Amino acid sequence: MNLKYIYTRLHVQNYLDCKRFYQDILGLKVSLANDAEEYAEFDAGATKITILNRARLKDYVDSIESATYDRNDAKIILTFAVPNLDDAIAQLKAKGVVVFSSPWQFSDDGLAGGWLSAGIRDPDGNIIELQQILS
């Protein structure tokens, strides 16, 4: 098997709010959008992030009952690298984004200085982690 990772899709409840968040707040470029179908793709470096209104899942899968969406049960966390975590936090706060997890530092044998991380949520409650690699 020859797998190539192409994107992460988030099934969101508030399509337009999430689209605005990823485009206007995080500054990701929209590479494809079909608002009538409530689907959008965003360039995120070497991969893409896509969003689809979760109510439309029934159009694509046999059983929606198996999908759960508990705000307190994060099944996925999107992580973005930033050059300066304090600057990124200041920019997000200026746009009204709540930082729910203040910066904390991790150490890792693979990274000499470890990294700093902070957490925010998109309008649907998906966790987004911002990381600054420390040298």
Secondary structure, 3 states (H helix, E strand, C coil): CCCCCCEEEEEECCHHHHHHHHHHHCCCEEEEEECCCCEEEEEECCEEEEEEEHHHHHHCCCCCCCCCCCCCCCCCEEEEECCCHHHHHHHHHHCCCCEEEEEEEEEECCEEEEEEEEEEECCCCCEEEEEEECC
